[in-house]
Amino acid sequence: MKQIKLNSKYFFTIASFVLVVGVFWGGYFFGKKQQPEILPVINISNTTDSTVSTNADFAPFWKVWQKINEKSIYANKKTDQEKVWGAVQGLASSLGDPYTVFFPPEESKLFSDSIHGSFGGIGAEIGIKDKILTIVAPLRDTPAFKVGLKSGDKILKIDKVDTTDMTVDKAISLIRGEKGTDVVLNIYRKGEKSPRDVSITRDTIEIPTIDTEAREDGVFIISLYSFSENSAELFRQALLEFSKTKYDKLVVDLRGNPGGYLDSAVNISNWFLDAGKVIVTEDYGEKRKPDVIKSRGPKVFTDELKLAIIVDGGSASASEILAGALQQNGVAVIVGEKTFGKGSVQEVVEITKDTSLKVTIARWLTPNGDSISEKGLTPDHVVPITAKDILEKKDPQLDKAVEILKGN
């Protein structure tokens, strides 16, 4: 079975899925007959030669199937196979996990294109927060960033299409499009009286990665905007730049960093932690033993290093792994606002040649055993940024981090 493994994310992060298509078709074949009673399904061999074992009562399913075909004025608008795909989508969504999604043929192709293809977009990471489609973070210098989208903005409509119960992947497929075309998002922002439309012109997205600054007060700042495939190497180069300054005070700014490659977060953590220290645990529940990912070392900094990490509501996934690993191993202090809370691992499983399932197979735990998805990370020093701060171009979070490093 062909599998594609992703990390958390959905930077743009899946256990095997029992193929139920054969179950549905087998049940439908028998359901067409005039039976006095439809018995619960216990064991049915499907077309993949595997067996589904359950004590679930499928009678309501077949009764609904029959009544739809008998009575619904829309029954003929969908083929029987399309109805099956809809049923399987419902099965996936019944778990209550916004990142477990079944893709019927058209959506499966769109999802594949989103991983491997080239397309226009707005440059914002999207997730589900409190069961509502939400901006995790707009990437720096992208169309989303330039029109003023912020972490935590709720997306209520996409080009007038209501997003209630919409999956992240479906939303992404609607937002992406040809470069130069516009997409209109209906946004609700906390503190505003009513939702408003925001028109954004799509563009080819170049994901920003890193900036550095050596301040005159002896503080070095590394701003990391994403965990791309080459982020660890770019971070290593930034650390070499830092070492040449002879400074001992370092700020790693992860604000608005929606995450990305797990390996990049692990590799960066290695340089700050002794070999054997826990970075993150992939918890598979009862399915299998957890994978405990530990630092390989070697730690390249002495205990004289003073390290602060700045986070906010747009810091997610790999950002939370790095910050949590360094905070809970006593290496860094965290400043800012509570992180987004996006810490799960997905796997894409091919169901048929033109359909697929993205299913959550694990959740990420910090070294202390806290679930990132459930709790996010709470800074050691909670420092909000107000609208007045933004207007006056002040950065109280960075100011606090510098204050702590300088021992004031």
N, C-alpha and C positions, 0 to 999 in steps of 0.2 A: 504494500500500500504506500503510495507516494505521500510523503509528509514534508512540510515546510515548517521549521521552528522559528518562532519570533520571540522577541523579548519584550515583556511588559506591555508592554506597550501595546502597544500599538504606537511604536514610534511613528510609526505608522504601521506584546508579549502576548497550550492547547493539548489526552488520554484517548484512547480509542473510543469511537462512537459506534454503538450497535446499530446496524443498518435495519431500519424498520420499514423500508419501502416494500419489501416482500411481505411483511406482516400486513400492511395496509391492503395490498392487492389480494393477498390470500383471503383476508377477512371480507373484502368487498365481493369476491367471487361467491363466497358462501352467503354473504348478506343479501344477495340478489334473490336468493331462493325464499320461498314462503315458509320460513321456519317458525314454529310456535314460540321458540325461545332462542335468544342468542346468549350462549354461555360465555363466561369469562375465559380469556385466552391464557393458557398455562404454558404450553410449549409449541412453537411454530417454527419450522425450518424455512428460512427465506432464500431468496435467489442467490445469496452469497455463500450458501452452504454453511452458515453459522446458525446458532440457535438462540432465540430470545426466550428467556425464562422470566415469567412474571405472574403474579396472582391478580393483576389489575383487571377490572371489568371493562371490556371494550364495547359492551352493548350500547352505552350512551353515544359512543363515537359513531357507530354504524346507524343508530337511529337518527342522529343529526344529519349524517351523510344522506340518508334516504329522504328525510323531510326537506332538506335543502333542494334536492333534485325534484321532489314532488311539488313544492310550494313556492320556492324563491323565484322572483321575476329576474334575478341576476344569475341563476344557475347555469344558463347557457353561455354566459360571458367568459367562463373559465372551463378549460378542459379538465377531465378527471385527473390528469397528471399534475396540472397546476394546483388543483385542490389538495393533492397529496403533498406538494411542496409547501403549501400554506399550513397544512397540519404539522409537518416536520418543523417548520419555523416556530409554530406555537409550542411544540415540544421543547425546543431549545430555549425559548423565552420563559418557559414555566419555571426554570431554575432561579429566576430573579437576578441573574448575573448579566449585566449589560454587555459584557465582552464575550459571552457565548452566543454565537450567531450561526444559523444555517443559511447558506447562500444558494438559492436556486440558480439555474443556468445563467441568466443575464447578470445577476448580481455577483455570481462567482467570477465571471469574466472581469467585471469592473474591479472587484477586489484584487484579482491577480494583476491587473493593469496598475492598480495603485501601488503595488509592491515593486513591480518591475518596469513600469512604463515611465514616460515623460509627459508632463501635462502642465497646464496652468493651474494656479491655486491662489490662495490669499495669504498663506504663511502663518497659520494658527493651528496649534494642537487642540483637539477637541476631545472631551470625555463626558461621562455621565456623573453628575453630582446631585444627590438628593433626587434621583430619578428624572432629572431634567438635563437636556443637552446643554453643555457648558463649555465656554472657552477656558482651556487649561492655561494657555499662554500664547500671546502673539509673538512670533519670532522677530527679532530686531531687524529694522529696516525693510520689512516686508509690507505688502499692501495692508494687511490687517493691523500692523503696528502703526502705519502712517495715518490711518483713519481713526485711530484712537481706541481700538478694541482693547479690553483689559481682562486679566484673569478674573474669573468669576462671573463674567457676563453670561446671561442665559439666552440661548437661541430659541426663540419661540416659533419662528417661521423662516423658511428658506425659499425665497422667490414665491411667497404667499402659500407655500406648502406647510401645513401644520406639523410640528416636530414631536407632538405628543406620542410617546412610546416608540419614537424613531430610534433605530440603532445608530451607533457612531459611524459604522461603515456606510450605511445608507446616506447619512448626512454628508459624509465626505464625498460620496459620488455625486451628490447634488451641488455641492459647493465648488468642486473642481470643474474645469472647463477650459475652453480655448483661451489662450492668452489674448488680452485686450478686451474681452467681454466682461460684462458686469454681473454680479450676483448681489441680491438684496437680502440682508439678514434683518429680521425683526428682533431687536435686542431689548432685554430688560436688565437694568443695572440696579443693584441694591442702592437705596437712597434716592432714586429717581421716582417721580410720581407715576409715570406710565411708560410702556414700551415705546420704542422708536425704531424706524427703519434706518439702516446704514447700508449705503451702496458702496460696493468695493469692486475695483477693476482687477480682474485676475492677471497674474503675471507668472513667468517662470521663476520658481522659488530657488534661490541660492541660500542654503542654510548657513547662517553665520556660526562661527565656532568659538573664537577666543580673542580677547584683548588683554593687554597688560599695561600697567602704569607703575612707575617707580616715583613715589611721592617724595617731596623734599623733607618730610618729617620722619623718614625712615620706615615707612610702611609701603609694602609692595602689594599691588592688587592684581589678581588674575580673575577676569570675568569670563566665565564659561557659559556659552549660550545653548549648547546642545551636546549630546554624547553621540557623535557620529563615529564612523569607522576609524577615522584618523585623529579623534580627539585626544586619545592617550599620548600619541606622539607629539601633538601640538602642545599638550600640557607639559610634557617632559621638556620641550624646548623652552617653555615659559619658566619652568623651575630652574633651568640652567641660567636663564637671564636673571632670575631672582638671586641665585647664588653668587653671581658676579657683583651684585650690589653690596654684598657683605651685610645686608639687613638681616634681622632676626624676627621681623614682624610681617606676617603674611595674611592677606584677606583673600578668600576664595568666594567670589560672588556668583551664586547659583540662582539668583532671582529671574523668574521668567524662563527657566530652563526646563522644558517638558520631559527631558530624559532622552532615551535612545538605546544604544547598545549596552547591555549588561557588562560585557567584557571590558569596555572602556572604563566604566565605574570601578570595576575590580582592579584593573591595572593601575589606575590612579591611586586607589586605596593602598596598594602594595608599597608605594614609596613612603607612606606615612606610618605604616604599622609593622611591628615585628612579625616575623614568620610565625604562623600558627594562630594569629588572632582572627576571630570570626569577623567576616565582612557582612555576610548576609546568608540566610537560610531559605532554601526553597522548600516550602512545606506542602507535601502532596496529600495531606490528610491521611485517610486509611488506605489509600491506593498503593503506597509504597513508602519506604523509609525516606526521611527528608535528606536533601543534599545540603550539607553545610560547606559553604564556600569560605575558605580561610586565606589569609594573606600568605603569599609565597615569599614576601620580602624581596630583597633586603630593605630594611628601613634606611632611608638615606639622610634623615635629619636627626640631630641629637635632641635631647629633651629641652634644650635651650630655645627651640623654635616656639614662637608664639603664633597660634593659628586661630583665626576666626572665620566662620562660614556664614554668609548672609543668604537667607531663603525668604520666600513669600508664598502666596497661594498659587503662584504659577510654577513653583518648583515641584517636579513630579518624577516618579519612576526612578531612573538611574540617579537623578539628583538626590532623591530621598535616601537611596542606598548609600551613596558616598557620604552625605552629611551624617546619616545615622551611624555609619560605621566609625567615622572619626570622632563623633560626639560621644558615643557610648563606649568607646575604647579609651576615653580620656585624653584624646589628642587635640580636640578642637572644641571651641565654644560656639554655639549657634545663636545668631542674632536675626531678628526680623519678625515674620508672621508665620502662622501655622501653614505647613505645606499642603498640597492638594490632596494627597492620599491616593496614589495610584500604584499599587504594588502587586500585580498578579502576572502570571506567565500563561500565555496562550500557545496552542499548537493548532496548525491548520491540517485537517485530515481530508483527503479526497474521498467523497462518498460515492459518486459516479463519475464518469469521465467529464461531465460538465457541471457538477455540483460539488460543494465542499462545506465543511463545518469548521468554524473557529471556536475552540472550546478551552475554557480555563482549566488548566491541569495543576496549578500550584499557586501559592501566594508567597510573597516575600516577607520575611520576618527580620527585624533588626537584631543585632547581637544580643539584646536583652530579651528577645522573643516577642516583641511587639509587632502586630500586623500593620504594615504600612497602609494597606487599603482601608483598614478599619479606623485607624487613628491618625494617619499622617505623622508628621514630626512637629513637636512643640518646641520652639526655641528656648534656650536658657534665659534669654533676655527678649521679651516680646516688645517690639517697637513698631507701631503702625506708621504708615505714611498717609497724611491727610491731603485733601484737595488743596489746602492752603500751601502745604509743603511743595506740592508739584508746581503750583502757580509761581511760587517764589524760588523755584529751582533749588530747594533744599533736600538733603538726603539724611534724615535723622538716623536711619539704619546704619549707613556707612559711618556716620559720626560716632555712633555708639560702639561699633566694632573697633574703630581706631582708638577710642577712649579706653576700651577694655585692654587692648594690646599694649597700650602705653602705660597701663597701670594707674590711670587717673580715676 
